[in-house]
């Protein structure tokens, strides 16, 4: 399926997986609505960009309204914005706990809520960038897993609700990706773990692959892992 002329809203669009998805979709002829803390447009010609904290529903509504007004509607939403912090459950700070639940889960709810009114009546796609942590419980990632399991559950439920309206809902669940995710001091991840991980472009290719599938079927969940990553039961 061609993506030429489609309009996609992407959160967490300034770097990492979000930026990689934005570039690939733009290369395929998509118009873009880009939400990020910085509000940058990545130098892309067909883009509406706004500074957005995904915990702010009003800011996402403004972005989606502006994107739909410029391009005539919205066909795709890629809920990508996410944060992480790892360590023993009782040692996790209240700030990190709230941030993960609010950004990862409520931010996904909010962007879909903001975009969906502009998608109804069009054949579209909702893609959530969840995680392998949304499919399996992982040690020292309890709250992160909770937020990602929530994303997976939300998307599975919306598949039932929106399929009859022509909107497909897909969870993309990567394992380790070599980005700056959770590398800030105190978040429990270091650059030592990055070699051998997937790239942001690896994940973006899976997102684009999903969107380009023929409309007569839908892909509910795609899990991908680096070859060197340990598997968890």
Phi and psi restraints in degrees (value plus and minus 20) as a CYANA .aco file:
   2 UNK   PHI     -95.4   -55.4
   2 UNK   PSI     124.2   164.2
   3 UNK   PHI    -121.8   -81.8
   3 UNK   PSI     -17.2    22.8
   4 UNK   PHI     -76.1   -36.1
   4 UNK   PSI     105.0   145.0
   5 UNK   PHI      63.5   103.5
   5 UNK   PSI     -25.3    14.7
   6 UNK   PHI     -94.9   -54.9
   6 UNK   PSI     138.5   178.5
   7 UNK   PHI    -140.4  -100.4
   7 UNK   PSI     107.4   147.4
   8 UNK   PHI    -142.8  -102.8
   8 UNK   PSI     115.1   155.1
   9 UNK   PHI    -122.5   -82.5
   9 UNK   PSI     110.3   150.3
  10 UNK   PHI    -148.2  -108.2
  10 UNK   PSI     110.1   150.1
  11 UNK   PHI    -118.6   -78.6
  11 UNK   PSI     137.6   177.6
  12 UNK   PHI      41.5    81.5
  12 UNK   PSI      21.8    61.8
  13 UNK   PHI    -108.0   -68.0
  13 UNK   PSI     -24.2    15.8
  14 UNK   PHI    -101.6   -61.6
  14 UNK   PSI     -40.2    -0.2
  15 UNK   PHI    -178.9  -138.9
  15 UNK   PSI     156.4   196.4
  16 UNK   PHI      40.1    80.1
  16 UNK   PSI    -160.5  -120.5
  17 UNK   PHI     -81.8   -41.8
  17 UNK   PSI     -60.5   -20.5
  18 UNK   PHI     -80.4   -40.4
  18 UNK   PSI     -64.6   -24.6
  19 UNK   PHI     -86.4   -46.4
  19 UNK   PSI     -59.2   -19.2
  20 UNK   PHI     -83.7   -43.7
  20 UNK   PSI     -62.2   -22.2
  21 UNK   PHI     -82.6   -42.6
  21 UNK   PSI     -63.7   -23.7
  22 UNK   PHI     -79.3   -39.3
  22 UNK   PSI     -66.6   -26.6
  23 UNK   PHI     -83.6   -43.6
  23 UNK   PSI     -63.0   -23.0
  24 UNK   PHI     -86.7   -46.7
  24 UNK   PSI     -60.4   -20.4
  25 UNK   PHI     -88.8   -48.8
  25 UNK   PSI     -59.9   -19.9
  26 UNK   PHI     -82.1   -42.1
  26 UNK   PSI     -60.6   -20.6
  27 UNK   PHI     -81.7   -41.7
  27 UNK   PSI     -45.5    -5.5
  28 UNK   PHI    -114.6   -74.6
  28 UNK   PSI     -10.0    30.0
  29 UNK   PHI      75.1   115.1
  29 UNK   PSI      -9.1    30.9
  30 UNK   PHI     -99.2   -59.2
  30 UNK   PSI     128.9   168.9
  31 UNK   PHI    -108.3   -68.3
  31 UNK   PSI     133.4   173.4
  32 UNK   PHI    -152.6  -112.6
  32 UNK   PSI     124.1   164.1
  33 UNK   PHI    -135.5   -95.5
  33 UNK   PSI      97.5   137.5
  34 UNK   PHI    -132.2   -92.2
  34 UNK   PSI     100.1   140.1
  35 UNK   PHI    -131.1   -91.1
  35 UNK   PSI     107.8   147.8
  36 UNK   PHI    -179.7  -139.7
  36 UNK   PSI     145.4   185.4
  37 UNK   PHI     -82.2   -42.2
  37 UNK   PSI     -56.8   -16.8
  38 UNK   PHI    -101.7   -61.7
  38 UNK   PSI     -45.9    -5.9
  39 UNK   PHI      57.7    97.7
  39 UNK   PSI      -5.8    34.2
  40 UNK   PHI     -94.4   -54.4
  40 UNK   PSI     133.9   173.9
  41 UNK   PHI    -121.3   -81.3
  41 UNK   PSI     -13.3    26.7
  42 UNK   PHI      40.1    80.1
  42 UNK   PSI      -4.2    35.8
  43 UNK   PHI      52.3    92.3
  43 UNK   PSI      -1.6    38.4
  44 UNK   PHI    -112.2   -72.2
  44 UNK   PSI     117.3   157.3
  45 UNK   PHI     -89.8   -49.8
  45 UNK   PSI     -66.1   -26.1
  46 UNK   PHI    -119.0   -79.0
  46 UNK   PSI      48.7    88.7
  47 UNK   PHI    -163.7  -123.7
  47 UNK   PSI     117.8   157.8
  48 UNK   PHI    -123.2   -83.2
  48 UNK   PSI     102.9   142.9
  49 UNK   PHI    -145.5  -105.5
  49 UNK   PSI     118.3   158.3
  50 UNK   PHI    -160.2  -120.2
  50 UNK   PSI     125.1   165.1
  51 UNK   PHI     -86.7   -46.7
  51 UNK   PSI     105.8   145.8
  52 UNK   PHI    -162.9  -122.9
  52 UNK   PSI     108.1   148.1
  53 UNK   PHI    -116.8   -76.8
  53 UNK   PSI     100.1   140.1
  54 UNK   PHI     -87.8   -47.8
  54 UNK   PSI     -27.2    12.8
  55 UNK   PHI     -99.4   -59.4
  55 UNK   PSI     -24.2    15.8
  56 UNK   PHI    -128.9   -88.9
  56 UNK   PSI      78.5   118.5
  57 UNK   PHI     -79.7   -39.7
  57 UNK   PSI     -59.3   -19.3
  58 UNK   PHI     -81.7   -41.7
  58 UNK   PSI     -59.3   -19.3
  59 UNK   PHI     -85.7   -45.7
  59 UNK   PSI     -58.3   -18.3
  60 UNK   PHI     -90.0   -50.0
  60 UNK   PSI     -57.8   -17.8
  61 UNK   PHI     -81.6   -41.6
  61 UNK   PSI     -62.2   -22.2
  62 UNK   PHI     -83.2   -43.2
  62 UNK   PSI     -62.7   -22.7
  63 UNK   PHI     -82.0   -42.0
  63 UNK   PSI     -68.3   -28.3
  64 UNK   PHI     -86.2   -46.2
  64 UNK   PSI     -60.5   -20.5
  65 UNK   PHI     -81.3   -41.3
  65 UNK   PSI     -64.2   -24.2
  66 UNK   PHI     -86.0   -46.0
  66 UNK   PSI     -59.8   -19.8
  67 UNK   PHI     -84.6   -44.6
  67 UNK   PSI     -66.4   -26.4
  68 UNK   PHI     -85.3   -45.3
  68 UNK   PSI     -56.9   -16.9
  69 UNK   PHI     -85.1   -45.1
  69 UNK   PSI     -60.8   -20.8
  70 UNK   PHI     -92.8   -52.8
  70 UNK   PSI     -59.4   -19.4
  71 UNK   PHI    -130.3   -90.3
  71 UNK   PSI     -19.9    20.1
  72 UNK   PHI      70.6   110.6
  72 UNK   PSI      -9.6    30.4
  73 UNK   PHI     124.2   164.2
  73 UNK   PSI    -196.7  -156.7
  74 UNK   PHI    -152.0  -112.0
  74 UNK   PSI     113.6   153.6
  75 UNK   PHI    -128.9   -88.9
  75 UNK   PSI     -46.3    -6.3
  76 UNK   PHI    -159.2  -119.2
  76 UNK   PSI     118.4   158.4
  77 UNK   PHI    -147.2  -107.2
  77 UNK   PSI     109.1   149.1
  78 UNK   PHI    -135.0   -95.0
  78 UNK   PSI      83.6   123.6
  79 UNK   PHI    -105.4   -65.4
  79 UNK   PSI      76.9   116.9
  80 UNK   PHI    -133.0   -93.0
  80 UNK   PSI     -46.1    -6.1
  81 UNK   PHI     -76.8   -36.8
  81 UNK   PSI     113.3   153.3
  82 UNK   PHI    -181.3  -141.3
  82 UNK   PSI     135.5   175.5
  83 UNK   PHI    -156.5  -116.5
  83 UNK   PSI     139.2   179.2
  84 UNK   PHI    -166.5  -126.5
  84 UNK   PSI     135.9   175.9
  85 UNK   PHI    -175.3  -135.3
  85 UNK   PSI     113.6   153.6
  86 UNK   PHI    -140.9  -100.9
  86 UNK   PSI     129.2   169.2
  87 UNK   PHI     130.8   170.8
  87 UNK   PSI     158.2   198.2
  88 UNK   PHI     -76.8   -36.8
  88 UNK   PSI     120.0   160.0
  89 UNK   PHI     -74.3   -34.3
  89 UNK   PSI     -66.4   -26.4
  90 UNK   PHI     -94.5   -54.5
  90 UNK   PSI     -32.9     7.1
  91 UNK   PHI    -116.2   -76.2
  91 UNK   PSI     -23.5    16.5
  92 UNK   PHI     -91.4   -51.4
  92 UNK   PSI     108.9   148.9
  93 UNK   PHI     -88.5   -48.5
  93 UNK   PSI     133.5   173.5
  94 UNK   PHI     -79.6   -39.6
  94 UNK   PSI     -57.7   -17.7
  95 UNK   PHI     -82.0   -42.0
  95 UNK   PSI     -65.4   -25.4
  96 UNK   PHI     -87.4   -47.4
  96 UNK   PSI     -59.8   -19.8
  97 UNK   PHI     -78.3   -38.3
  97 UNK   PSI     -72.8   -32.8
  98 UNK   PHI     -83.2   -43.2
  98 UNK   PSI     -60.6   -20.6
  99 UNK   PHI     -81.8   -41.8
  99 UNK   PSI     -65.3   -25.3
 100 UNK   PHI     -85.0   -45.0
 100 UNK   PSI     -64.0   -24.0
 101 UNK   PHI     -86.2   -46.2
 101 UNK   PSI     -59.3   -19.3
 102 UNK   PHI     -95.2   -55.2
 102 UNK   PSI     -65.9   -25.9
 103 UNK   PHI     -94.2   -54.2
 103 UNK   PSI     -70.8   -30.8
 104 UNK   PHI     -91.4   -51.4
 104 UNK   PSI     -63.6   -23.6
 105 UNK   PHI    -116.3   -76.3
 105 UNK   PSI     -78.4   -38.4
 106 UNK   PHI     -83.9   -43.9
 106 UNK   PSI     -54.9   -14.9
 107 UNK   PHI     -82.1   -42.1
 107 UNK   PSI     -55.1   -15.1
 108 UNK   PHI     -89.2   -49.2
 108 UNK   PSI     -66.4   -26.4
 109 UNK   PHI     -76.2   -36.2
 109 UNK   PSI     -65.0   -25.0
 110 UNK   PHI     -87.1   -47.1
 110 UNK   PSI     -63.2   -23.2
 111 UNK   PHI     -88.9   -48.9
 111 UNK   PSI     -56.5   -16.5
 112 UNK   PHI     -86.3   -46.3
 112 UNK   PSI     -61.9   -21.9
 113 UNK   PHI     -80.5   -40.5
 113 UNK   PSI     -59.1   -19.1
 114 UNK   PHI     -92.7   -52.7
 114 UNK   PSI     -56.2   -16.2
 115 UNK   PHI    -105.0   -65.0
 115 UNK   PSI     -51.9   -11.9
 116 UNK   PHI     -78.0   -38.0
 116 UNK   PSI     -59.9   -19.9
 117 UNK   PHI     -77.6   -37.6
 117 UNK   PSI     -47.1    -7.1
 118 UNK   PHI    -109.0   -69.0
 118 UNK   PSI     -23.3    16.7
 119 UNK   PHI    -122.8   -82.8
 119 UNK   PSI     -44.2    -4.2
 120 UNK   PHI     -83.3   -43.3
 120 UNK   PSI     117.3   157.3
 121 UNK   PHI      68.1   108.1
 121 UNK   PSI     -20.0    20.0
 122 UNK   PHI    -145.1  -105.1
 122 UNK   PSI     131.3   171.3
 123 UNK   PHI     -98.6   -58.6
 123 UNK   PSI      95.5   135.5
 124 UNK   PHI    -158.1  -118.1
 124 UNK   PSI    -197.1  -157.1
 125 UNK   PHI    -159.0  -119.0
 125 UNK   PSI     117.9   157.9
 126 UNK   PHI    -131.9   -91.9
 126 UNK   PSI     101.5   141.5
 127 UNK   PHI    -141.0  -101.0
 127 UNK   PSI     104.1   144.1
 128 UNK   PHI    -128.3   -88.3
 128 UNK   PSI     109.0   149.0
 129 UNK   PHI    -104.5   -64.5
 129 UNK   PSI      69.9   109.9
 130 UNK   PHI    -106.5   -66.5
 130 UNK   PSI    -142.4  -102.4
 131 UNK   PHI    -198.2  -158.2
 131 UNK   PSI     141.1   181.1
 132 UNK   PHI     -78.9   -38.9
 132 UNK   PSI     -45.7    -5.7
 133 UNK   PHI     -90.9   -50.9
 133 UNK   PSI     -27.4    12.6
 134 UNK   PHI    -115.2   -75.2
 134 UNK   PSI     -18.3    21.7
 135 UNK   PHI    -138.3   -98.3
 135 UNK   PSI     -44.0    -4.0
 136 UNK   PHI    -161.0  -121.0
 136 UNK   PSI     125.4   165.4
 137 UNK   PHI     -95.1   -55.1
 137 UNK   PSI     110.8   150.8
 138 UNK   PHI    -141.3  -101.3
 138 UNK   PSI     120.5   160.5
 139 UNK   PHI     -85.1   -45.1
 139 UNK   PSI     121.9   161.9
 140 UNK   PHI      45.8    85.8
 140 UNK   PSI       0.1    40.1
 141 UNK   PHI    -154.8  -114.8
 141 UNK   PSI      10.3    50.3
 142 UNK   PHI     -78.5   -38.5
 142 UNK   PSI     -69.1   -29.1
 143 UNK   PHI     -93.9   -53.9
 143 UNK   PSI     -58.3   -18.3
 144 UNK   PHI     -78.6   -38.6
 144 UNK   PSI     -66.2   -26.2
 145 UNK   PHI     -79.9   -39.9
 145 UNK   PSI     -62.3   -22.3
 146 UNK   PHI     -78.8   -38.8
 146 UNK   PSI     -62.6   -22.6
 147 UNK   PHI     -88.0   -48.0
 147 UNK   PSI     -56.5   -16.5
 148 UNK   PHI     -98.3   -58.3
 148 UNK   PSI     -56.6   -16.6
 149 UNK   PHI     -79.2   -39.2
 149 UNK   PSI     -57.5   -17.5
 150 UNK   PHI     -82.3   -42.3
 150 UNK   PSI     -62.9   -22.9
 151 UNK   PHI     -79.4   -39.4
 151 UNK   PSI     -65.6   -25.6
 152 UNK   PHI     -82.2   -42.2
 152 UNK   PSI     -65.4   -25.4
 153 UNK   PHI     -83.2   -43.2
 153 UNK   PSI     -62.1   -22.1
 154 UNK   PHI     -78.3   -38.3
 154 UNK   PSI     -67.3   -27.3
 155 UNK   PHI     -88.4   -48.4
 155 UNK   PSI     -58.8   -18.8
 156 UNK   PHI     -83.5   -43.5
 156 UNK   PSI     -60.7   -20.7
 157 UNK   PHI     -87.3   -47.3
 157 UNK   PSI     -61.6   -21.6
 158 UNK   PHI     -85.7   -45.7
 158 UNK   PSI     -48.8    -8.8
 159 UNK   PHI     -76.6   -36.6
 159 UNK   PSI     -64.1   -24.1
 160 UNK   PHI     -85.1   -45.1
 160 UNK   PSI     -59.8   -19.8
 161 UNK   PHI     -96.3   -56.3
 161 UNK   PSI     -55.6   -15.6
 162 UNK   PHI    -123.5   -83.5
 162 UNK   PSI     -34.6     5.4
 163 UNK   PHI     -76.2   -36.2
 163 UNK   PSI     -63.3   -23.3
 164 UNK   PHI     -88.3   -48.3
 164 UNK   PSI     -33.0     7.0
 165 UNK   PHI    -120.1   -80.1
 165 UNK   PSI      -8.4    31.6
 166 UNK   PHI      63.7   103.7
 166 UNK   PSI      -7.5    32.5
 167 UNK   PHI    -128.7   -88.7
 167 UNK   PSI     102.1   142.1
 168 UNK   PHI    -110.8   -70.8
 168 UNK   PSI     125.5   165.5
 169 UNK   PHI    -147.2  -107.2
 169 UNK   PSI     105.1   145.1
 170 UNK   PHI    -152.7  -112.7
 170 UNK   PSI     113.2   153.2
 171 UNK   PHI    -113.5   -73.5
 171 UNK   PSI     106.5   146.5
 172 UNK   PHI    -126.4   -86.4
 172 UNK   PSI     101.1   141.1
 173 UNK   PHI    -142.2  -102.2
 173 UNK   PSI      64.9   104.9
 174 UNK   PHI    -100.7   -60.7
 174 UNK   PSI     134.6   174.6
 175 UNK   PHI    -103.3   -63.3
 175 UNK   PSI    -160.6  -120.6
 176 UNK   PHI     -87.9   -47.9
 176 UNK   PSI     111.9   151.9
 177 UNK   PHI    -145.7  -105.7
 177 UNK   PSI     113.9   153.9
 178 UNK   PHI    -102.5   -62.5
 178 UNK   PSI      60.3   100.3
 179 UNK   PHI    -148.1  -108.1
 179 UNK   PSI    -193.1  -153.1
 180 UNK   PHI    -105.8   -65.8
 180 UNK   PSI      -7.2    32.8
 181 UNK   PHI     -77.8   -37.8
 181 UNK   PSI     106.5   146.5
 182 UNK   PHI      38.9    78.9
 182 UNK   PSI       6.5    46.5
 183 UNK   PHI    -111.8   -71.8
 183 UNK   PSI     -28.8    11.2
 184 UNK   PHI     -81.7   -41.7
 184 UNK   PSI     129.4   169.4
 185 UNK   PHI     -75.4   -35.4
 185 UNK   PSI     112.5   152.5
 186 UNK   PHI      73.8   113.8
 186 UNK   PSI     -26.0    14.0
 187 UNK   PHI    -112.8   -72.8
 187 UNK   PSI     -24.5    15.5
 188 UNK   PHI      67.4   107.4
 188 UNK   PSI      -8.9    31.1
 189 UNK   PHI    -146.5  -106.5
 189 UNK   PSI     121.6   161.6
 190 UNK   PHI    -147.4  -107.4
 190 UNK   PSI     142.9   182.9
 191 UNK   PHI     -84.3   -44.3
 191 UNK   PSI     -36.1     3.9
 192 UNK   PHI     -83.2   -43.2
 192 UNK   PSI     -43.3    -3.3
 193 UNK   PHI    -107.4   -67.4
 193 UNK   PSI     -28.0    12.0
 194 UNK   PHI     -94.1   -54.1
 194 UNK   PSI     -57.0   -17.0
 195 UNK   PHI     -77.7   -37.7
 195 UNK   PSI     114.0   154.0
 196 UNK   PHI      69.2   109.2
 196 UNK   PSI     -29.8    10.2
 197 UNK   PHI     -96.4   -56.4
 197 UNK   PSI     146.6   186.6
 198 UNK   PHI     -91.5   -51.5
 198 UNK   PSI     143.0   183.0
 199 UNK   PHI    -116.5   -76.5
 199 UNK   PSI     142.6   182.6
 200 UNK   PHI     -78.1   -38.1
 200 UNK   PSI     -56.0   -16.0
 201 UNK   PHI     -86.8   -46.8
 201 UNK   PSI     -54.5   -14.5
 202 UNK   PHI     -76.9   -36.9
 202 UNK   PSI     -66.9   -26.9
 203 UNK   PHI     -90.3   -50.3
 203 UNK   PSI     -60.7   -20.7
 204 UNK   PHI     -80.3   -40.3
 204 UNK   PSI     -56.8   -16.8
 205 UNK   PHI     -82.7   -42.7
 205 UNK   PSI     -55.5   -15.5
 206 UNK   PHI     -89.2   -49.2
 206 UNK   PSI     -59.9   -19.9
 207 UNK   PHI     -79.7   -39.7
 207 UNK   PSI     -68.6   -28.6
 208 UNK   PHI     -84.7   -44.7
 208 UNK   PSI     -61.2   -21.2
 209 UNK   PHI     -74.7   -34.7
 209 UNK   PSI     -64.8   -24.8
 210 UNK   PHI     -80.4   -40.4
 210 UNK   PSI     -65.7   -25.7
 211 UNK   PHI     -88.2   -48.2
 211 UNK   PSI     -46.7    -6.7
 212 UNK   PHI    -108.1   -68.1
 212 UNK   PSI     -20.1    19.9
 213 UNK   PHI     -89.0   -49.0
 213 UNK   PSI     128.8   168.8
 214 UNK   PHI     -75.9   -35.9
 214 UNK   PSI     130.0   170.0
 215 UNK   PHI     -92.1   -52.1
 215 UNK   PSI     -30.4     9.6
 216 UNK   PHI    -102.2   -62.2
 216 UNK   PSI     -22.6    17.4
 217 UNK   PHI    -163.3  -123.3
 217 UNK   PSI     144.0   184.0
 218 UNK   PHI    -150.1  -110.1
 218 UNK   PSI     130.9   170.9
 219 UNK   PHI    -129.5   -89.5
 219 UNK   PSI      95.7   135.7
 220 UNK   PHI    -102.5   -62.5
 220 UNK   PSI     -56.6   -16.6
 221 UNK   PHI    -174.1  -134.1
 221 UNK   PSI     112.3   152.3
 222 UNK   PHI    -144.2  -104.2
 222 UNK   PSI      99.4   139.4
 223 UNK   PHI    -129.0   -89.0
 223 UNK   PSI     114.4   154.4
 224 UNK   PHI    -159.9  -119.9
 224 UNK   PSI     122.2   162.2
 225 UNK   PHI    -158.7  -118.7
 225 UNK   PSI     127.7   167.7
 226 UNK   PHI     -83.7   -43.7
 226 UNK   PSI     127.0   167.0
 227 UNK   PHI     -80.0   -40.0
 227 UNK   PSI     -50.9   -10.9
 228 UNK   PHI    -111.0   -71.0
 228 UNK   PSI     -20.0    20.0
 229 UNK   PHI    -102.2   -62.2
 229 UNK   PSI     113.6   153.6
 230 UNK   PHI     -83.6   -43.6
 230 UNK   PSI     118.5   158.5
 231 UNK   PHI    -108.5   -68.5
 231 UNK   PSI     119.4   159.4
 232 UNK   PHI    -131.2   -91.2
 232 UNK   PSI     123.0   163.0
